[in-house]
Amino acid sequence: MDYPEGATPLDPDEMEGIKYPHIETRAELDQLEQQNIQDGFNWLSRQRKYQNFLNELFLRELHKQLFGAVWSWAGQYRKTEKNIGIDPRRIAVEVRKLLDDACFWIEHSVYPRDEFASRFHHRLVFIHPFPNGNGRHGRIMTDVILTHALEVPAIRWEKRSLDRDGDYRRRYINALRQADGGDMQPLIEFISAL
């Protein structure tokens, strides 16, 4: 299966988790996942039980709702090393640290909207908690926090497709890589332009 630039290839064990074994191409998989993401948005619009969206239970449930109709492991932290992301044994601890930091950032108004979104999204994608869907999950999770915790408008990520190869995706991936090296400004500028 072909993967767009910056996408994380799945290992054979993770591929066994697909609920539709007849899928052979990335386009077929993308179509299934996109339908599941729409279902996840519908689920999200009905959520009232989560008083605090900044917790690990919600973060994992959101991933499950976005990808659970396609992948049996949706909502479960990855157990394998990837070409990006931290050691899988540290995922739960680093996710909790990120959520605690985000609570602090919100409580003390540490960052303006676009910088908050950049820092949160980057760290979540850098941790890379799940075998697949980390970028999409990270963008949606960031928007949930912006709208529910900060009560500011969500980022217009869908302005152009970040899921397909092209200049727009390359700029996004490059900004994430620069943030990996400690330079947040390109990602802040990318998000600010949306």
C-alpha positions in Angstrom: 0.0 0.0 0.0 1.3 3.5 -0.9 1.5 6.1 1.9 1.5 9.9 1.4 4.6 11.8 2.5 4.9 11.9 6.3 2.4 9.1 6.8 3.4 6.2 9.1 3.4 2.8 7.4 1.5 0.1 9.3 3.2 -3.1 10.2 1.7 -6.5 9.3 0.2 -7.1 12.7 -1.5 -3.7 12.6 -2.8 -4.4 9.0 -4.4 -7.5 10.4 -6.6 -5.2 12.5 -8.5 -4.0 9.5 -12.1 -4.9 9.6 -12.4 -5.0 5.8 -9.9 -7.5 4.5 -10.9 -6.9 0.9 -9.2 -3.4 1.0 -6.2 -3.4 -1.4 -5.4 0.3 -2.1 -4.7 3.4 -0.1 -7.6 5.1 -1.9 -10.1 2.4 -0.7 -8.7 2.7 2.8 -8.9 6.5 2.8 -12.5 6.3 1.7 -13.5 4.0 4.5 -11.6 6.0 7.1 -13.2 9.3 5.8 -16.7 7.8 6.3 -15.7 6.6 9.8 -14.4 10.1 10.6 -17.7 11.6 9.6 -19.4 9.1 11.9 -16.9 10.2 14.6 -17.9 13.9 14.1 -21.5 12.9 14.5 -20.6 11.1 17.8 -18.6 14.1 18.9 -21.5 16.5 18.3 -23.6 14.5 20.7 -21.1 14.4 23.5 -22.2 16.0 26.8 -21.0 13.4 29.2 -17.4 14.6 29.1 -17.1 17.6 31.5 -13.4 17.8 30.7 -12.2 17.1 27.2 -8.6 17.2 28.4 -8.3 13.7 29.7 -6.9 10.5 28.4 -10.2 8.7 28.4 -11.7 11.2 26.0 -8.6 11.3 23.9 -8.6 7.5 23.4 -12.4 7.4 22.9 -12.2 10.1 20.2 -9.7 8.0 18.3 -11.9 4.9 18.6 -14.9 6.8 17.4 -13.0 8.2 14.4 -11.4 4.9 13.3 -13.1 2.1 15.2 -15.3 1.0 12.3 -12.2 0.4 10.2 -9.5 -0.8 12.7 -9.9 -3.2 15.6 -7.1 -1.5 17.5 -8.6 2.0 17.3 -8.3 3.9 20.6 -5.5 1.6 21.8 -2.0 3.0 22.1 0.5 1.5 19.6 2.9 -1.2 20.8 5.4 -1.0 18.0 8.2 1.4 17.1 7.5 3.6 14.1 9.6 5.9 11.9 8.3 8.8 14.0 7.0 9.0 17.5 8.3 8.2 21.0 9.1 4.8 22.5 5.7 3.0 22.8 6.4 2.3 26.5 6.3 6.1 27.2 3.1 7.0 25.4 0.7 6.9 28.3 3.0 9.0 30.5 3.7 11.6 27.8 0.0 11.9 26.9 -0.8 12.6 30.5 2.0 15.2 30.6 0.7 16.9 27.5 -2.9 17.0 28.8 -1.6 18.4 32.2 0.5 21.0 30.3 -2.5 22.0 28.2 -4.7 22.4 31.3 -2.0 24.7 32.7 -1.7 26.7 29.5 -5.5 27.2 29.5 -5.8 28.1 33.2 -3.0 30.7 33.0 -3.7 31.9 29.4 -0.1 31.1 28.5 -0.5 31.1 24.7 -2.7 32.8 22.2 -5.0 30.5 20.1 -2.8 29.7 17.2 0.3 29.1 19.3 -1.7 26.9 21.7 -3.1 25.0 18.8 0.4 24.6 17.3 2.0 23.4 20.5 -0.7 21.0 21.5 -1.1 19.5 18.0 2.6 19.2 17.5 3.2 17.4 20.8 0.3 15.0 20.3 1.5 14.1 16.7 5.1 13.9 18.0 4.1 11.4 20.7 2.3 9.5 17.9 0.1 7.5 20.3 -1.8 5.3 17.8 -0.7 3.0 14.9 -2.6 5.2 12.4 -4.6 8.4 12.2 -2.5 10.5 14.5 -2.5 13.6 12.3 -6.2 13.5 11.7 -6.9 12.7 15.4 -4.5 15.4 16.5 -6.2 18.0 14.4 -9.7 17.1 15.6 -8.6 16.8 19.3 -7.0 20.3 19.0 -10.2 21.7 17.6 -12.2 20.1 20.4 -10.0 21.8 23.0 -10.1 25.1 21.2 -13.9 25.2 21.0 -14.8 23.5 24.3 -12.0 24.6 26.7 -10.8 27.9 25.2 -14.2 28.7 23.7 -12.5 30.1 20.5 -13.0 29.1 16.9 -11.6 25.9 15.6 -8.8 25.8 13.1 -9.9 25.5 9.4 -7.7 22.5 8.8 -9.9 21.3 5.9 -9.2 24.5 3.9 -7.2 22.2 1.7 -6.6 18.5 2.0 -3.7 17.5 4.3 -4.3 13.8 3.6 -3.1 13.8 0.0 0.3 14.5 -1.4 0.9 18.0 -2.6 2.4 21.4 -1.7 0.0 22.1 1.1 0.7 18.8 2.8 4.5 19.2 2.3 4.3 22.7 4.0 2.4 21.1 6.9 4.9 18.2 7.3 7.8 20.5 7.0 6.4 22.8 9.7 5.9 19.8 12.0 9.5 18.7 11.4 10.8 22.1 12.2 8.8 22.0 15.4 10.4 18.7 16.1 13.7 20.6 16.1 12.4 23.3 18.4 11.3 25.9 15.9 7.5 26.4 16.4 7.2 29.5 14.3 6.6 27.8 10.9 3.8 25.7 12.4 2.3 28.8 14.1 2.4 30.6 10.8 0.9 27.7 8.9 -2.0 27.5 11.4 -2.4 31.3 11.5 -2.9 31.3 7.7 -5.8 28.8 7.9 
